[in-house]
Amino acid sequence: MPDTTPLAVCFGEGMVALVAATAGPLEECRTFHRSLAGAEWNTAIALASAGIRTAVVSRVGDDGFGRFLTAELRAHRVDDSAVEVDSDAPTGLYVKELSAREDGAVDGTMHYYRAGSAAAAVSPQTLTTPGASALLTEATLVHTSGITPALSDSALAAQEALFAERRPDRLLSFDLNWRPALWRGREAEGRRIVSDFASRADVVFCTRPDAEVAFGTSDPKQIRALIPGPRHLLVTDARGAVAFDGNDVAESEALEAPVVETIGAGDAFAAGFLAGILTGLSLTGSLARGHRIATRALVSTRDHVD
């Protein structure tokens, strides 16, 4: 019998993160730890950890880093059957530089090496391969972000194709994820693009700083007035979240938890909230699930939950 449980499909770039083993300038760091990264891939792993059937649609290079990434997906019970392998372009990566804070945690600074990556060549054709097409046809939810359309013209076209094929039985989830380096020199275009995708999604996540850049305000009520279309809108910061479900509003505080580093917590929060709505939880219940999973991303310098 076919599996009738909800299926979440995440579309975006996976990267290898080389994380400095110790805090300090890169020129002084001799050892790095390798891990999986990429906003949509982090969300996929967190969704799978929450018991949601999850798959990724993307591309990697025909190299050791690409094979590592797909192996990591499988190890975390994420379907990698629609991850294409590019025989020419490399897998993207970034190096995370750590700096110590007085409270014992660390701040991470990312240095990206993703130009010309295999994932930057995603296109509308990527979505029509047999593997991707089968997953997208079955998907209950498709999750992507503002990173993907910034990668290349073909990636923008692919995301546009996803949003153009609206279905009443499939939710579109969009995380603003503003990346200044990807939009440098074309900021106005980037704000227009991410605002347009946000307005057409069913579920939208944005941090207050990202919202300030994209919408000109970080006030949740003003953001809601600007993008009234999505059923769910979540505006987050380190203190907690404000969530809208239609006209209903709920606020929640972040859970007290040990913090090693915060990168990836937003992806985990999104996964927890999405897992909540996919399994029929209330708005407040979905928020609580988001916060619980987010705490699991705070306890290491990896970007994803275990």
For each residue, the residues with C-beta under 8 A, 3 or more apart:
1:
2:
3: 7 53
4:
5: 53
6: 52 53 140 141 278 279
7: 3 53 54 55 135 138 139 140 141
8: 44 47 52 53 54 55 139 140 141 142 143 274 278
9: 54 55 56 57 82 135 136 139 141 142 143
10: 40 41 43 44 47 54 55 56 57 142 143 144
11: 40 56 57 58 122 142 143 144 148 158 159 162
12: 38 39 40 41 58 119 144 145 147 148
13: 38 40 41 58 92 114 117 119 120 122 147 148 151
14: 36 37 38 40 41 56 58 60 69 73 83 91 92 119
15: 36 37 38 41 69 91 92 93 94 114 117 119
16: 34 35 36 37 65 68 69 91 92 93 94
17: 34 35 36 37 93 94 95 96 302 303
18: 32 33 34 93 94 95 96
19: 32 33 34 35 95 96 98 108 301 302
20: 23 24 26 29 31 32 95 96 97 98
21: 29 30 31 32 33
22: 29 31 98
23: 20 98 99 100 106
24: 20 28 29 98 99
25: 28 29 97
26: 20 29 95 97 111
27:
28: 24 25
29: 20 21 22 24 25 26 32 97
30: 21
31: 20 21 22
32: 18 19 20 21 29 95
33: 18 19 21 301
34: 16 17 18 19 68
35: 16 17 19 302 303 304
36: 14 15 16 17 41 42 45 68 69 72 73 302 303 304
37: 14 15 16 17 41 42 94 264 303 304
38: 12 13 14 15 41 42 303
39: 12 42 43 145 147 175 177 267
40: 10 11 12 13 14 43 44 56 58 143 144 145 147 148 267
41: 10 12 13 14 15 36 37 38 44 45 56 58 69 73 304
42: 36 37 38 39 45 46 264 267 268 271 297 303 304 305
43: 10 39 40 46 47 143 175 267 268 270 271 274
44: 8 10 40 41 47 48 54 55 56 73 78 143 271
45: 36 41 42 48 49 54 72 73 76 78 271 304 305
46: 42 43 49 50 267 268 270 271 272 293 296 297 304 305
47: 8 10 43 44 50 52 54 143 271 274 275
48: 44 45 51 52 53 54 76 77 78
49: 45 46 76 271 293 296 305 306
50: 46 47 271 272 275 289 293
51: 48 275 279
52: 6 8 47 48 271 274 275 278 279
53: 3 5 6 7 8 48 79
54: 7 8 9 10 44 45 47 48 77 78 79
55: 7 8 9 10 44 78 79 80 81 82 135 139
56: 9 10 11 14 40 41 44 73 78 79 80 82 83
57: 9 10 11 82 83 126 127 132 135 136
58: 11 12 13 14 40 41 82 83 84 119 122
59: 83 84 85 86 89 118 119 121 122 126
60: 14 63 65 66 67 69 70 83 84 85 86 91 118 119
61: 65 66 85 86 89 90 91 117 118
62: 66 85 86 87
63: 60 66 67 90 91
64: 67 68
65: 16 60 61 68 69 90 91 93
66: 60 61 62 63 69 70 85 91 118
67: 60 63 64 70 71
68: 16 34 36 64 65 71 72
69: 14 15 16 36 41 60 65 66 72 73 83 91
70: 60 66 67 73 74 80 83
71: 67 68 74 75
72: 36 45 68 69 75 76
73: 14 36 41 44 45 56 69 70 76 78 79 80 83
74: 70 71 77 78 80
75: 71 72
76: 45 48 49 72 73 304
77: 48 54 74
78: 44 45 48 54 55 56 73 74
79: 53 54 55 56 73 82 135
80: 55 56 70 73 74 83
81: 55 131 135
82: 9 55 56 57 58 79 129 131 132 134 135
83: 14 56 57 58 59 60 69 70 73 80
84: 58 59 60 118 126 129
85: 59 60 61 62 66 118
86: 59 60 61 62 89 118 121
87: 62
88:
89: 59 61 86 116 117 118 120 121
90: 61 63 65 116 117 118
91: 14 15 16 60 61 63 65 66 69 117 118 119
92: 13 14 15 16 112 113 114 117 118 119 120
93: 15 16 17 18 65 113 114
94: 15 16 17 18 37 110 111 112 113 114
95: 17 18 19 20 26 32 110 111 113
96: 17 18 19 20 108 109 110 111 263 301
97: 20 25 26 29 108 109 110 111
98: 19 20 22 23 24 106 107 108 109 261 301
99: 23 24 106 107 109
100: 23 106
101: 104 105 106 107
102:
103: 259
104: 101
105: 101 259 260 261 262
106: 23 98 99 100 101 260 261 301
107: 98 99 101 261
108: 19 96 97 98 261 263 301
109: 96 97 98 99
110: 94 95 96 97 263
111: 26 94 95 96 97
112: 92 94 181
113: 92 93 94 95
114: 13 15 92 93 94 117 119 120 151
115: 120
116: 89 90 120
117: 13 15 61 89 90 91 92 114 120 121 151
118: 59 60 61 66 84 85 86 89 90 91 92 121
119: 12 13 14 15 58 59 60 91 92 114 122 151 155
120: 13 89 92 114 115 116 117 151 152 154 155
121: 59 86 89 117 118 152 154 155
122: 11 13 58 59 119 126 148 151 152 154 155 158
123: 126 154 155 157 158
124: 127 128 154 157 158 161
125: 128 129
126: 57 59 84 122 123 129 132 158
127: 57 124 132 133 136 158 161 162
128: 124 125 132 133
129: 82 84 125 126 132 133
130: 133 134
131: 81 82 134 135
132: 57 82 126 127 128 129 135 136
133: 127 128 129 130 136 137
134: 82 130 131 137 138
135: 7 9 55 57 79 81 82 131 132 138 139
136: 9 57 127 132 133 139 142 162
137: 133 134
138: 7 134 135
139: 7 8 9 55 135 136 142 170
140: 6 7 8 169 170 171 278
141: 6 7 8 9 170 171 172 173 274 278
142: 8 9 10 11 136 139 162 170 171 172 173
143: 8 9 10 11 40 43 44 47 173 174 175 270 274
144: 10 11 12 40 148 159 162 172 173 174 175
145: 12 39 40 148 174 175 176 177
146: 149 150 174 175 176 177 178 179 190 193 194 197 214
147: 12 13 39 40 150 151 177 179 182
148: 11 12 13 40 122 144 145 151 155 156 158 159
149: 146 155 156 159 160 193 194 197
150: 146 147 155 156 179 182 183 190 193
151: 13 114 117 119 120 122 147 148 155 156 182
152: 120 121 122 155 156
153: 156 157
154: 120 121 122 123 124 157 158
155: 119 120 121 122 123 148 149 150 151 152 158 159
156: 148 149 150 151 152 153 159 160 193
157: 123 124 153 154 160 161
158: 11 122 123 124 126 127 148 154 155 161 162
159: 11 144 148 149 155 156 162 163 197
160: 149 156 157 163 164
161: 124 127 157 158 164 165
162: 11 127 136 142 144 158 159 165 172
163: 159 160 166 172 197 200 201
164: 160 161
165: 161 162
166: 163 170 172
167: 170
168:
169: 140
170: 139 140 141 142 166 167
171: 140 141 142 202 203 277
172: 141 142 144 162 163 166 200 201 202 203
173: 141 142 143 144 201 202 203 204 205 270 274
174: 143 144 145 146 197 198 201 203 204 205 230
175: 39 43 143 144 145 146 204 205 206 266 267 270
176: 145 146 194 198 204 205 206 207 210 211 214
177: 39 145 146 147 210
178: 146 183 190 194 209 210 213 214
179: 146 147 150 182 183
180: 183 184 187 213
181: 112 184
182: 147 150 151 179 190
183: 150 178 179 180 186 187 189 190
184: 180 181 187
185:
186: 183 189 190
187: 180 183 184 190 191
188: 191 192
189: 183 186 192 193
190: 146 150 178 182 183 186 187 193 194
191: 187 188 194 195 213 214
192: 188 189 195 196
193: 146 149 150 156 189 190 196 197
194: 146 149 176 178 190 191 197 198 214
195: 191 192 198 199 214 215 226 227
196: 192 193 199 200
197: 146 149 159 163 174 193 194 200 201
198: 174 176 194 195 201 204 206 214 227 230
199: 195 196 227 229 230
200: 163 172 196 197 229
201: 163 172 173 174 197 198 204 229 230
202: 171 172 173 230 231 232
203: 171 172 173 174 230 231 232 233 234 273 274 277
204: 173 174 175 176 198 201 227 230 232 233 234
205: 173 174 175 176 234 236 266 269 270 273
206: 175 176 198 210 211 214 223 233 234 235 236
207: 176 210 211 235 236 237 266
208: 211 212 218 235 236 237
209: 178 212 213 218 237
210: 176 177 178 206 207 213 214
211: 176 206 207 208 214 215 217 218 223 235
212: 208 209 215 216 217 218
213: 178 180 191 209 210
214: 146 176 178 191 194 195 198 206 210 211
215: 195 211 212 222 223 226 227
216: 212
217: 211 212 222 223 226
218: 208 209 211 212 223 235
219: 222 223
220: 223 224 233 235 242 244 249
221: 224 225
222: 215 217 219 225 226
223: 206 211 215 217 218 219 220 226 227 233 235
224: 220 221 227 228 233 244
225: 221 222 228
226: 195 215 217 222 223
227: 195 198 199 204 215 223 224 230 233
228: 224 225
229: 199 200 201
230: 174 198 199 201 202 203 204 227 233
231: 202 203 245 246
232: 202 203 204 243 244 245 273 277 283
233: 203 204 206 220 223 224 227 230 243 244
234: 203 204 205 206 241 242 243 244 270 273 287 290
235: 206 207 208 211 218 220 223 241 242 243
236: 205 206 207 208 240 241 242 266 269
237: 207 208 209 240 241
238: 254 262
239: 253 254
240: 236 237 251 252 253 254 291
241: 234 235 236 237 251 252 254 269 287 290 291
242: 220 234 235 236 249 250 251
243: 232 233 234 235 249 250 251 252 273 283 286 287
244: 220 224 232 233 234 247 248 249
245: 231 232 248 250 283
246: 231
247: 244
248: 244 245 283
249: 220 242 243 244
250: 242 243 245 283 284 287
251: 240 241 242 243
252: 240 241 243 284 287 288 291
253: 239 240
254: 238 239 240 241 257 291 294
255: 291 292 294 295
256:
257: 254 295 298 299
258: 298 299
259: 103 105 262 298 299
260: 105 106 298 299 300 301
261: 98 105 106 107 108 298 300 301
262: 105 238 259 265 298
263: 96 108 110 301 303
264: 37 42 267 268 297 302 303 304 305
265: 262 268 269 294 295 297 298
266: 175 205 207 236 269 270 294
267: 39 40 42 43 46 175 264 270 271 297 303 304
268: 42 43 46 264 265 271 272 290 293 294 296 297 304 305
269: 205 236 241 265 266 272 273 290 291 293 294
270: 43 46 143 173 175 205 234 266 267 273 274 290
271: 42 43 44 45 46 47 49 50 52 267 268 274 275 290 293
272: 46 50 268 269 275 276 286 289 290 291 292 293 294
273: 203 205 232 234 243 269 270 276 277 286 287 289 290
274: 8 43 47 52 141 143 173 203 270 271 277 278 286
275: 47 50 51 52 271 272 278 279 286 289 293
276: 272 273 279 281 285 286 287 288 289 290
277: 171 203 232 273 274 280 281 286
278: 6 8 52 140 141 274 275
279: 6 51 52 275 276
280: 277
281: 276 277 285 286 289
282: 285 286
283: 232 243 245 248 250 286 287
284: 250 252 287 288
285: 276 281 282 288 289
286: 243 272 273 274 275 276 277 281 282 283 289 290
287: 234 241 243 250 252 273 276 283 284 290 291
288: 252 276 284 285 291 292
289: 50 272 273 275 276 281 285 286 292 293
290: 234 241 268 269 270 271 272 273 276 286 287 293 294
291: 240 241 252 254 255 269 272 287 288 294 295
292: 255 272 288 289 295 296
293: 46 49 50 268 269 271 272 275 289 290 296 297 305
294: 254 255 265 266 268 269 272 290 291 297 298
295: 255 257 265 291 292 298 299
296: 46 49 268 292 293 299 305 306
297: 42 46 264 265 267 268 293 294 300 302 303 304 305
298: 257 258 259 260 261 262 265 294 295
299: 257 258 259 260 295 296
300: 260 261 297 306
301: 19 33 96 98 106 108 260 261 263
302: 17 19 35 36 264 297 306
303: 17 35 36 37 38 42 263 264 267 297
304: 35 36 37 41 42 45 46 76 264 267 268 297
305: 42 45 46 49 264 268 293 296 297
306: 49 296 300 302
